[in-house]
């Protein structure tokens, strides 16, 4: 962002080069106002948290060197009429094929990879995760302010993201062949241009031997990011030892998604299994109970329960953005809140 106006600026290539000079590797994203950070493989949550802090510090310093401000925001609070595309062949091809949809793609999520032995295992994890995706979305929601005002949603990113034809909750797959058939169908119909455009919120990675969970907004703080990763890892571990999972109807799951995006962590959510509305906090408690054995085995139970308790008291990024905006109606206060949260505990 421009530190004076709060408007996104297209300097990602400069920021990536500066970070490389500092010894940190950042990646370009589709919009010139975005960079991506990627951690190494970790087995310890404390080590993950340390690297997340290092990456945010380095990215923020590199942005500052280029007269820009780093924000961990799922959508920018204010945007120009047209965000510029990063000029790589793939991104330009996406823009050519998907038009305005690509040019309004200033959205930032958080993707968590968990190692799996094969694609069949990745799909078992995906099937198990489907009912829990809305609560992960509600927990991490960080996009309540957009184009200068309140969106009425905690995760406006999720609403915008699901305009893509391959985005949203993954189908339930009974076999690898069924998954491959679905992907080949999207390719042949031109719905996606390559396998990286399988934008389902859980998917077998096309690059790594992992299952990739992609449902969440970029969390406001590194602590929330580490919490998300810990929950996803424990969910994947639990899935590996679970014989059968309920097949949630797509219409019910999409209703649960909409409510999670609308309410965030503060309201009620749809329990995708039975269709009842319950407080999001209750679903979080139920999630932790379901994966408690895995959290214990990983040594994460204490840090996860503490992090959830702190989040419920402090509020997630969406809640804090709203609080900042409603205090005076000033977008600058939202930018300040996001900037502070981005480097919270990182200095």
FENZIWO-V878845 format. One line per field, one symbol per residue. ss: DSSP state (@ for helix, = for strand, . for the rest). phi: phi as a letter, one per 40 degrees, with the letter a starting at -180 (. if undefined). A space follows every 50 residues. Layout:
ss->???
phi->???
This chain:
ss->...........@@@@@@@@@@.....==..=...==........@@@@@@ @@@@@@@@@@@@@@@.........=.........=...@@@@@@@@@@.@ @@@...=.=======...@@@@@@@@@@@@@@@@@@@@@@..=.==..== ....=@@@@@@......=.......@@@@@@@@@@@@@@.....@@@..= .===.....========....@@@@@@@@@@@@@@@@@@@.........@ @@@@@@@@@@@@@....===......===@@@@@@@@@@@.@@@@@@@.. @@@@@@@@@@@@@@..@@@@@@@@@@@@..@@@@@@@@@@@@.....
phi->.cccbgcdbcbcccccccccccgbcbbcbccccbbbbbcccbbbcccccc cdccccdccccccccbfbbcbcbcbccbbccacccccbdccccccccbfd dccbccbbbbbbbbcbcacccccccdcccdccccccccccdaacbafgac cgbcbcdccccccccbchccccbcaccccccccccccccgcbcacccccd cbacccbbcbbbbbccccccbccccccdccccccccccccbbcabccccc cccccccdcccccgccbbbccccbgccbdddcccccccccbddcccccgb dcccccccccccccgcdcccccdccccbgbcdcccccccccdbdgcc
